[in-house]
Amino acid sequence: MIGRQFDIEASYTFEDIVGRTRVNLISVVTPKGFMMKLMFLMVGPLGKRAGCKALEKELASLKEKVEGHPA
């Protein structure tokens, strides 16, 4: 995705794991312009930490749903 303030490049890979599928997402955000680069530099670590916490919460929710259903 190409935008005025930043570009986002994303790629998905799929792996077969014993009859299941693992989906991996890798995304790279490239800021444009001095102010956007400065903002990304300052806010980046905070966003990364928030993203990790959100991912942990989502994975815990999925684990609860899977454990609640019989196989």
C-alpha positions in Angstrom: 0.0 0.0 0.0 1.4 3.3 -1.0 0.3 6.4 0.9 1.2 10.1 1.1 2.8 9.8 4.6 4.1 6.2 4.6 4.2 3.0 2.6 3.2 -0.4 3.9 4.6 -3.6 2.4 3.0 -6.8 3.7 3.6 -10.5 2.9 1.8 -13.6 4.1 3.3 -17.1 4.2 1.4 -20.3 4.9 2.9 -23.4 6.4 1.4 -26.9 6.7 1.9 -28.2 10.2 0.5 -31.7 10.6 -2.8 -31.0 9.0 -3.1 -27.5 10.3 -2.0 -24.2 8.7 0.2 -21.6 10.2 -0.2 -18.1 8.7 2.7 -15.7 9.1 2.4 -11.9 8.4 5.4 -9.7 7.9 4.8 -6.0 7.4 7.2 -3.2 6.9 6.1 0.4 7.3 8.3 3.1 5.7 7.6 6.7 6.7 8.0 9.5 4.2 9.3 13.0 5.0 11.3 14.3 7.9 8.4 14.8 10.3 7.0 11.3 9.8 10.4 9.7 10.2 10.9 11.6 13.4 7.5 10.6 14.7 8.1 7.0 13.9 11.4 7.1 15.7 9.9 8.6 18.8 6.6 6.6 18.9 7.8 3.4 17.3 8.9 1.6 20.6 5.6 2.5 22.2 3.6 1.1 19.3 5.6 -2.0 19.2 5.0 -2.7 22.9 1.3 -2.0 22.5 1.1 -4.3 19.5 2.8 -7.1 21.5 0.4 -6.7 24.3 -2.6 -6.8 22.0 -1.2 -9.9 20.3 -0.7 -11.7 23.6 -4.3 -10.8 24.6 -5.7 -12.1 21.3 -3.7 -15.4 21.5 -4.9 -15.9 25.1 -8.5 -15.4 23.9 -8.0 -17.9 21.1 -6.5 -20.5 23.5 -9.5 -20.2 25.8 -11.9 -20.8 22.8 -9.9 -23.8 21.6 -9.6 -25.3 25.1 -13.3 -24.8 25.6 -14.3 -27.0 22.6 -13.8 -30.8 22.6 -11.6 -32.2 19.8 
